[in-house]
Amino acid sequence: MSTSKEQWMRFAESALKQTAIYQRNCEMGMPDEENYKMSYLLVEGSINKPERVLAYAVNDQAVLLFHPMEKPMYESLLNDWDFNFDYDLFQYLEGGFDLIAMTPDAHTGVWCEIAEYHGTSGIACVQGMQKYLHYCKQHGITKERLAREAGYDGMDVMTLYDRQAAKESRGKTSQEPER
């Protein structure tokens, strides 16, 4: 039986609600709509039998990285200044992980970061960025769609998509980046 992307996202959402940080927020009376929400999900290996799953969730104050398949579950709280998509997405993609799901708001954040840093050598993991852009191409993530779903009004980063570079980045072997 194959596992769908939607099933993985539901699994990660369920695991998120079991994290110590999420539970602590609930105990402190934080309303559910202000607590962490899933942002994106990465898998290493096959989607049907992944070696590892990395999940990112956000609220207005921070980003939570957790590994929903591990027991006990690994959790790491990242402040805004400690989080960037170059490291927390593109580097993992270069290392062999695959993006499984991402919210429109997270895509908007990625597109804003690419738009701001692409011409200044500010994107260190260019092959990971290309792999991400390939994902966008395959899944119909466009400037128009993000404008509709998340209010994005920035640069059309798909103009930076290099099909050959994306193809080369998909052949990489897995290794987790160091933080």
C-alpha atoms as an extended CHARMM CRD file, in Angstrom:
* protein
*
       179  EXT
         1         1  MET       CA              0.0000000000        0.0000000000        0.0000000000  PROA      1               0.0000000000
         2         2  SER       CA              1.4010000000        3.3940000000       -0.9420000000  PROA      2               0.0000000000
         3         3  THR       CA              1.3910000000        6.3610000000        1.3680000000  PROA      3               0.0000000000
         4         4  SER       CA              0.1460000000        9.6220000000       -0.1230000000  PROA      4               0.0000000000
         5         5  LYS       CA              1.4750000000       13.0850000000        0.5120000000  PROA      5               0.0000000000
         6         6  GLU       CA             -1.7950000000       13.9550000000        2.2240000000  PROA      6               0.0000000000
         7         7  GLN       CA             -1.4210000000       10.9690000000        4.5820000000  PROA      7               0.0000000000
         8         8  TRP       CA              2.1200000000       12.0840000000        5.4790000000  PROA      8               0.0000000000
         9         9  MET       CA              0.8950000000       15.6220000000        6.1680000000  PROA      9               0.0000000000
        10        10  ARG       CA             -1.9070000000       14.2950000000        8.4170000000  PROA      10              0.0000000000
        11        11  PHE       CA              0.6490000000       12.0940000000       10.2050000000  PROA      11              0.0000000000
        12        12  ALA       CA              2.9410000000       15.1060000000       10.7300000000  PROA      12              0.0000000000
        13        13  GLU       CA              0.0380000000       17.2750000000       11.9510000000  PROA      13              0.0000000000
        14        14  SER       CA             -0.8750000000       14.5850000000       14.4660000000  PROA      14              0.0000000000
        15        15  ALA       CA              2.7510000000       14.2850000000       15.6000000000  PROA      15              0.0000000000
        16        16  LEU       CA              2.9930000000       18.0900000000       15.8760000000  PROA      16              0.0000000000
        17        17  LYS       CA              0.1830000000       18.0780000000       18.4320000000  PROA      17              0.0000000000
        18        18  GLN       CA              2.1870000000       15.5770000000       20.4970000000  PROA      18              0.0000000000
        19        19  THR       CA              5.3530000000       17.7080000000       20.6510000000  PROA      19              0.0000000000
        20        20  ALA       CA              6.3090000000       19.0870000000       24.0480000000  PROA      20              0.0000000000
        21        21  ILE       CA              6.3490000000       22.6500000000       22.6930000000  PROA      21              0.0000000000
        22        22  TYR       CA              2.8390000000       22.3910000000       21.2080000000  PROA      22              0.0000000000
        23        23  GLN       CA              1.5190000000       20.7640000000       24.4010000000  PROA      23              0.0000000000
        24        24  ARG       CA              3.1510000000       23.4500000000       26.5880000000  PROA      24              0.0000000000
        25        25  ASN       CA              1.4460000000       26.1580000000       24.5190000000  PROA      25              0.0000000000
        26        26  CYS       CA             -1.9040000000       24.3910000000       25.0220000000  PROA      26              0.0000000000
        27        27  GLU       CA             -1.3110000000       24.1310000000       28.7760000000  PROA      27              0.0000000000
        28        28  MET       CA             -0.5650000000       27.8610000000       28.8950000000  PROA      28              0.0000000000
        29        29  GLY       CA             -3.9580000000       28.5460000000       27.2980000000  PROA      29              0.0000000000
        30        30  MET       CA             -2.7670000000       29.4450000000       23.8080000000  PROA      30              0.0000000000
        31        31  PRO       CA             -5.7110000000       29.2340000000       21.3880000000  PROA      31              0.0000000000
        32        32  ASP       CA             -5.3340000000       26.5430000000       18.7190000000  PROA      32              0.0000000000
        33        33  GLU       CA             -5.3300000000       29.1260000000       15.9130000000  PROA      33              0.0000000000
        34        34  GLU       CA             -2.2220000000       30.7660000000       17.4730000000  PROA      34              0.0000000000
        35        35  ASN       CA             -0.3280000000       27.5170000000       18.1140000000  PROA      35              0.0000000000
        36        36  TYR       CA              2.0300000000       25.8930000000       15.6050000000  PROA      36              0.0000000000
        37        37  LYS       CA              0.6990000000       24.9140000000       12.1770000000  PROA      37              0.0000000000
        38        38  MET       CA              2.3930000000       22.6560000000        9.6490000000  PROA      38              0.0000000000
        39        39  SER       CA              4.4620000000       24.5340000000        7.0840000000  PROA      39              0.0000000000
        40        40  TYR       CA              6.3260000000       21.9130000000        5.0630000000  PROA      40              0.0000000000
        41        41  LEU       CA              7.4900000000       18.3250000000        5.0700000000  PROA      41              0.0000000000
        42        42  LEU       CA             10.6730000000       16.6910000000        3.7460000000  PROA      42              0.0000000000
        43        43  VAL       CA             11.4180000000       12.9840000000        3.3160000000  PROA      43              0.0000000000
        44        44  GLU       CA             14.6360000000       11.1050000000        2.7770000000  PROA      44              0.0000000000
        45        45  GLY       CA             14.1970000000        7.9310000000        0.7410000000  PROA      45              0.0000000000
        46        46  SER       CA             10.9830000000        6.6020000000       -0.7170000000  PROA      46              0.0000000000
        47        47  ILE       CA              7.7040000000        8.2730000000        0.2250000000  PROA      47              0.0000000000
        48        48  ASN       CA              6.3010000000        4.7880000000        0.8730000000  PROA      48              0.0000000000
        49        49  LYS       CA              9.1610000000        3.7790000000        3.1630000000  PROA      49              0.0000000000
        50        50  PRO       CA             11.1870000000        6.8650000000        4.1130000000  PROA      50              0.0000000000
        51        51  GLU       CA             14.4150000000        6.6580000000        6.0480000000  PROA      51              0.0000000000
        52        52  ARG       CA             13.6030000000        9.9550000000        7.7590000000  PROA      52              0.0000000000
        53        53  VAL       CA             10.9160000000       12.6180000000        7.7820000000  PROA      53              0.0000000000
        54        54  LEU       CA             11.5720000000       16.2480000000        8.7450000000  PROA      54              0.0000000000
        55        55  ALA       CA              8.6420000000       18.5260000000        9.5150000000  PROA      55              0.0000000000
        56        56  TYR       CA              8.5470000000       22.2890000000        9.9450000000  PROA      56              0.0000000000
        57        57  ALA       CA              5.7130000000       24.0900000000       11.7210000000  PROA      57              0.0000000000
        58        58  VAL       CA              5.3010000000       27.8130000000       12.3670000000  PROA      58              0.0000000000
        59        59  ASN       CA              3.4610000000       30.2780000000       14.5270000000  PROA      59              0.0000000000
        60        60  ASP       CA              3.8560000000       34.0520000000       14.8450000000  PROA      60              0.0000000000
        61        61  GLN       CA              6.8860000000       33.7090000000       17.1140000000  PROA      61              0.0000000000
        62        62  ALA       CA              9.1060000000       30.8810000000       15.8830000000  PROA      62              0.0000000000
        63        63  VAL       CA              9.6620000000       27.8550000000       13.6710000000  PROA      63              0.0000000000
        64        64  LEU       CA              9.5540000000       24.3170000000       15.0650000000  PROA      64              0.0000000000
        65        65  LEU       CA             11.6110000000       21.5920000000       13.3850000000  PROA      65              0.0000000000
        66        66  PHE       CA             10.6490000000       18.0820000000       14.4550000000  PROA      66              0.0000000000
        67        67  HSD       CA             11.2110000000       14.5070000000       13.2930000000  PROA      67              0.0000000000
        68        68  PRO       CA              7.7780000000       12.8650000000       13.5420000000  PROA      68              0.0000000000
        69        69  MET       CA              9.0000000000        9.2820000000       12.9940000000  PROA      69              0.0000000000
        70        70  GLU       CA             11.5410000000        9.2990000000       15.8320000000  PROA      70              0.0000000000
        71        71  LYS       CA             10.7030000000        8.0000000000       19.2860000000  PROA      71              0.0000000000
        72        72  PRO       CA             11.2880000000        9.9990000000       21.3700000000  PROA      72              0.0000000000
        73        73  MET       CA             10.4920000000       12.7400000000       18.8930000000  PROA      73              0.0000000000
        74        74  TYR       CA             13.2990000000       15.1930000000       18.1470000000  PROA      74              0.0000000000
        75        75  GLU       CA             12.1940000000       18.8550000000       18.4650000000  PROA      75              0.0000000000
        76        76  SER       CA             14.1410000000       22.0500000000       17.8550000000  PROA      76              0.0000000000
        77        77  LEU       CA             12.7810000000       25.5630000000       18.2130000000  PROA      77              0.0000000000
        78        78  LEU       CA             14.2450000000       28.0340000000       15.6980000000  PROA      78              0.0000000000
        79        79  ASN       CA             13.9050000000       31.7740000000       16.1660000000  PROA      79              0.0000000000
        80        80  ASP       CA             13.2540000000       33.9400000000       13.1120000000  PROA      80              0.0000000000
        81        81  TRP       CA             16.9080000000       35.0260000000       12.9920000000  PROA      81              0.0000000000
        82        82  ASP       CA             18.0390000000       31.3730000000       13.0810000000  PROA      82              0.0000000000
        83        83  PHE       CA             15.8090000000       30.2240000000       10.2130000000  PROA      83              0.0000000000
        84        84  ASN       CA             16.2680000000       30.6070000000        6.4750000000  PROA      84              0.0000000000
        85        85  PHE       CA             15.1080000000       28.5600000000        3.5480000000  PROA      85              0.0000000000
        86        86  ASP       CA             18.6130000000       28.3320000000        2.0980000000  PROA      86              0.0000000000
        87        87  TYR       CA             19.6480000000       26.1660000000        5.0350000000  PROA      87              0.0000000000
        88        88  ASP       CA             16.3180000000       24.7870000000        6.2630000000  PROA      88              0.0000000000
        89        89  LEU       CA             15.0610000000       23.7230000000        2.8290000000  PROA      89              0.0000000000
        90        90  PHE       CA             17.5650000000       24.0290000000       -0.0300000000  PROA      90              0.0000000000
        91        91  GLN       CA             20.4500000000       22.3810000000        1.8200000000  PROA      91              0.0000000000
        92        92  TYR       CA             18.2710000000       19.3850000000        2.6950000000  PROA      92              0.0000000000
        93        93  LEU       CA             17.0990000000       19.1500000000       -0.9200000000  PROA      93              0.0000000000
        94        94  GLU       CA             20.7380000000       19.1610000000       -2.0640000000  PROA      94              0.0000000000
        95        95  GLY       CA             21.4470000000       16.4180000000        0.4600000000  PROA      95              0.0000000000
        96        96  GLY       CA             18.8850000000       14.0670000000       -1.0570000000  PROA      96              0.0000000000
        97        97  PHE       CA             15.6590000000       14.9170000000        0.7510000000  PROA      97              0.0000000000
        98        98  ASP       CA             12.4680000000       15.5320000000       -1.2390000000  PROA      98              0.0000000000
        99        99  LEU       CA              9.7960000000       18.1150000000       -0.5620000000  PROA      99              0.0000000000
       100       100  ILE       CA              6.5060000000       16.3130000000        0.0310000000  PROA      100             0.0000000000
       101       101  ALA       CA              4.1440000000       19.1450000000        0.9400000000  PROA      101             0.0000000000
       102       102  MET       CA              4.2540000000       22.8840000000        1.6090000000  PROA      102             0.0000000000
       103       103  THR       CA              1.6120000000       25.4680000000        2.4630000000  PROA      103             0.0000000000
       104       104  PRO       CA              1.0280000000       28.4730000000        0.2000000000  PROA      104             0.0000000000
       105       105  ASP       CA              2.3270000000       30.7600000000        2.9760000000  PROA      105             0.0000000000
       106       106  ALA       CA              5.5800000000       28.7870000000        3.1520000000  PROA      106             0.0000000000
       107       107  HSD       CA              5.9570000000       28.9150000000       -0.6470000000  PROA      107             0.0000000000
       108       108  THR       CA              5.4940000000       32.6820000000       -0.4280000000  PROA      108             0.0000000000
       109       109  GLY       CA              8.2790000000       32.8700000000        2.1640000000  PROA      109             0.0000000000
       110       110  VAL       CA             10.5830000000       30.8150000000       -0.0680000000  PROA      110             0.0000000000
       111       111  TRP       CA              9.8020000000       32.9640000000       -3.1060000000  PROA      111             0.0000000000
       112       112  CYS       CA             10.4640000000       36.1760000000       -1.1120000000  PROA      112             0.0000000000
       113       113  GLU       CA             13.8220000000       34.8030000000        0.0830000000  PROA      113             0.0000000000
       114       114  ILE       CA             14.8220000000       33.7580000000       -3.4450000000  PROA      114             0.0000000000
       115       115  ALA       CA             13.7720000000       37.1410000000       -4.8460000000  PROA      115             0.0000000000
       116       116  GLU       CA             15.7560000000       39.0020000000       -2.2020000000  PROA      116             0.0000000000
       117       117  TYR       CA             18.9660000000       36.9700000000       -2.3260000000  PROA      117             0.0000000000
       118       118  HSD       CA             19.2980000000       35.2900000000       -5.7650000000  PROA      118             0.0000000000
       119       119  GLY       CA             21.3360000000       38.0590000000       -7.3950000000  PROA      119             0.0000000000
       120       120  THR       CA             23.6330000000       38.7650000000       -4.4620000000  PROA      120             0.0000000000
       121       121  SER       CA             25.2620000000       35.3500000000       -4.0390000000  PROA      121             0.0000000000
       122       122  GLY       CA             23.0300000000       35.0640000000       -0.9940000000  PROA      122             0.0000000000
       123       123  ILE       CA             21.7360000000       31.6320000000       -1.9970000000  PROA      123             0.0000000000
       124       124  ALA       CA             24.4770000000       29.1560000000       -1.0740000000  PROA      124             0.0000000000
       125       125  CYS       CA             22.5470000000       26.0100000000       -2.0080000000  PROA      125             0.0000000000
       126       126  VAL       CA             21.7590000000       26.8110000000       -5.6490000000  PROA      126             0.0000000000
       127       127  GLN       CA             21.1840000000       23.1670000000       -6.6360000000  PROA      127             0.0000000000
       128       128  GLY       CA             18.7020000000       22.8010000000       -3.7710000000  PROA      128             0.0000000000
       129       129  MET       CA             16.9570000000       25.9660000000       -4.9550000000  PROA      129             0.0000000000
       130       130  GLN       CA             16.7480000000       24.4780000000       -8.4530000000  PROA      130             0.0000000000
       131       131  LYS       CA             15.2840000000       21.2620000000       -7.0510000000  PROA      131             0.0000000000
       132       132  TYR       CA             12.6950000000       23.3640000000       -5.2150000000  PROA      132             0.0000000000
       133       133  LEU       CA             11.8610000000       25.3030000000       -8.4020000000  PROA      133             0.0000000000
       134       134  HSD       CA             11.4590000000       21.9630000000      -10.1840000000  PROA      134             0.0000000000
       135       135  TYR       CA              8.9560000000       20.9450000000       -7.4920000000  PROA      135             0.0000000000
       136       136  CYS       CA              7.0890000000       24.2070000000       -8.1400000000  PROA      136             0.0000000000
       137       137  LYS       CA              7.0640000000       23.5100000000      -11.8860000000  PROA      137             0.0000000000
       138       138  GLN       CA              5.7360000000       19.9590000000      -11.3470000000  PROA      138             0.0000000000
       139       139  HSD       CA              3.0430000000       21.0300000000       -8.8800000000  PROA      139             0.0000000000
       140       140  GLY       CA              1.7440000000       24.1930000000      -10.5500000000  PROA      140             0.0000000000
       141       141  ILE       CA              3.1520000000       26.6060000000       -7.9870000000  PROA      141             0.0000000000
       142       142  THR       CA              3.1430000000       29.8960000000       -9.9110000000  PROA      142             0.0000000000
       143       143  LYS       CA              3.2710000000       33.5820000000       -9.0980000000  PROA      143             0.0000000000
       144       144  GLU       CA             -0.4140000000       33.8620000000      -10.0260000000  PROA      144             0.0000000000
       145       145  ARG       CA             -1.4030000000       30.9480000000       -7.7930000000  PROA      145             0.0000000000
       146       146  LEU       CA              0.5570000000       32.3430000000       -4.8290000000  PROA      146             0.0000000000
       147       147  ALA       CA             -0.9700000000       35.7830000000       -5.4210000000  PROA      147             0.0000000000
       148       148  ARG       CA             -4.4350000000       34.1970000000       -5.2560000000  PROA      148             0.0000000000
       149       149  GLU       CA             -3.7840000000       31.8800000000       -2.3020000000  PROA      149             0.0000000000
       150       150  ALA       CA             -1.3530000000       33.8890000000       -0.1660000000  PROA      150             0.0000000000
       151       151  GLY       CA             -1.2530000000       37.4570000000       -1.4620000000  PROA      151             0.0000000000
       152       152  TYR       CA              2.2220000000       37.1470000000       -3.0210000000  PROA      152             0.0000000000
       153       153  ASP       CA              3.1370000000       40.1670000000       -5.1680000000  PROA      153             0.0000000000
       154       154  GLY       CA              6.8920000000       39.7730000000       -5.6330000000  PROA      154             0.0000000000
       155       155  MET       CA              9.2080000000       38.5380000000       -8.3370000000  PROA      155             0.0000000000
       156       156  ASP       CA              8.3040000000       35.5510000000      -10.5120000000  PROA      156             0.0000000000
       157       157  VAL       CA             11.1550000000       33.3290000000       -9.3030000000  PROA      157             0.0000000000
       158       158  MET       CA             10.2840000000       30.6720000000      -11.8750000000  PROA      158             0.0000000000
       159       159  THR       CA             12.2750000000       32.8190000000      -14.3360000000  PROA      159             0.0000000000
       160       160  LEU       CA             15.3380000000       31.4680000000      -12.4620000000  PROA      160             0.0000000000
       161       161  TYR       CA             14.3790000000       27.8350000000      -13.0780000000  PROA      161             0.0000000000
       162       162  ASP       CA             17.1220000000       25.9490000000      -14.9050000000  PROA      162             0.0000000000
       163       163  ARG       CA             15.7880000000       22.5690000000      -15.9990000000  PROA      163             0.0000000000
       164       164  GLN       CA             19.2770000000       21.0550000000      -16.4420000000  PROA      164             0.0000000000
       165       165  ALA       CA             20.4760000000       22.2420000000      -13.0030000000  PROA      165             0.0000000000
       166       166  ALA       CA             17.3150000000       20.8480000000      -11.4060000000  PROA      166             0.0000000000
       167       167  LYS       CA             17.8650000000       17.5120000000      -13.1520000000  PROA      167             0.0000000000
       168       168  GLU       CA             21.4410000000       17.3500000000      -11.8300000000  PROA      168             0.0000000000
       169       169  SER       CA             20.3110000000       18.2130000000       -8.2950000000  PROA      169             0.0000000000
       170       170  ARG       CA             17.8160000000       15.3260000000       -8.2470000000  PROA      170             0.0000000000
       171       171  GLY       CA             20.6630000000       12.8260000000       -8.6700000000  PROA      171             0.0000000000
       172       172  LYS       CA             22.3180000000       13.7320000000       -5.3600000000  PROA      172             0.0000000000
       173       173  THR       CA             22.7930000000       11.2040000000       -2.5690000000  PROA      173             0.0000000000
       174       174  SER       CA             21.3230000000       11.7340000000        0.8810000000  PROA      174             0.0000000000
       175       175  GLN       CA             23.2240000000       13.2900000000        3.7300000000  PROA      175             0.0000000000
       176       176  GLU       CA             21.8220000000       15.5320000000        6.4010000000  PROA      176             0.0000000000
       177       177  PRO       CA             23.3000000000       19.0160000000        6.6430000000  PROA      177             0.0000000000
       178       178  GLU       CA             24.8640000000       19.9990000000        9.9380000000  PROA      178             0.0000000000
       179       179  ARG       CA             23.3340000000       22.8030000000       11.9920000000  PROA      179             0.0000000000
